[in-house]
Amino acid sequence: MTALVLATRNQGKIVEMQRLLSGVEVTGLGPDAPEVPETEPTFEGNALLKARAIAAHTGLPAVADDSGLCVDALNGMPGILSARWSGRFGDATPNKDRANLDLLLDQLADVAEPRRGAYFICAAALVVPGGAEHVVEGRMYGRIIDAPRGTGGFGYDPVFVPDGDDRTTSELSPDEKDAISHRGVAFRALAEIIPALLAPTDRP
Amino acid sequence: MTALVLATRNQGKIVEMQRLLSGVEVTGLGPDAPEVPETEPTFEGNALLKARAIAAHTGLPAVADDSGLCVDALNGMPGILSARWSGRFGDATPNKDRANLDLLLDQLADVAEPRRGAYFICAAALVVPGGAEHVVEGRMYGRIIDAPRGTGGFGYDPVFVPDGDDRTTSELSPDEKDAISHRGVAFRALAEIIPALLAPTDRP
């Protein structure tokens, strides 16, 4: 059976990808997987950087993603800096999602519609060792509200209301969020093309 | 003698403008001048907003400016949010320049040249009551260094090195800074056109 490594240690993400890819054995990162700094200036570049490193380390086809929030009034920032918008953190820093979100709300305090428009973006990369490289992109458009609502999701979910809904992505069920989210869109697009790319005849 | 109001309470700025404009009496804001929120999405818009408010309040030609720092790796931000990049402050908050600067350095911690490129921009507006409106723009290009240097200037000066120099704008003398700064360029350009605009024959 063809195997594929997903650049995550999140078991939920592995199960979800496995559900999208019948006929492919999906595994996550092992304890010895390399830490890959996100040094590229684009989501696509960082996703590729991670997928290449994991493919090289494991010798298996690897999938990695990079995601972020792009806000109109901030010229598309926090962007690739979304996870460290309010500064660098140690892994043990509590509430870093909240610190990032509070800073964003503060920066937008005097900003009115329509400049509170925003989108989440996910670039998902597939790298086959010695073979193909593919990147697909998913986006979810919406706007930033004034104060957090909801308990689900993570990151900026409590202040993001997707177009066509009145709830924040924190207030959606996981299934509802997956159906419209940037990450859901990108991973389903990648899942569409993976079986053909991993077919034995395509491999060196 | 023709009079002009400069939208500032900084006596140094008034003296500097007076030096540039012989034949025009330059005054600053009085204690009853309106506070004008900077609600426009552009430097030009905010400068005009302030100049219009002061011209309407005083009945005199008014000059106002809006300035900020635009960093390549942040898609041109902090931009119009430069003065409140790390959040809203009360007027009494100490060290807000330092808080903004520390956040910027943290956000750029993993960013290498040439993406540390940046420029200061100043939009300076002149509004003649019932008459002309003009906006001119000045820029100073350079880059953001890793750690602050120098004690002069204010804001992001300690981390900005202008092109053609090795010193930060904090390490330049006031005269050296004025000669190349975004604000110096914009105000000199405005001073060039003010005498003609304020000549009696041009006034309704």
Interface residues (C-beta under 8 A of the other chain):
Chain A: P37 E38 T39 P41 A73 L74 N75 G76 M77 G79 L81 R84 W85 S86 G87 R88 D102 L103 D106 Q107 A109 D110 A112 R115
Chain B: P37 E38 T39 P41 A73 L74 N75 G76 M77 G79 L81 R84 W85 S86 G87 R88 D102 L103 D106 Q107 A109 D110 A112 R115
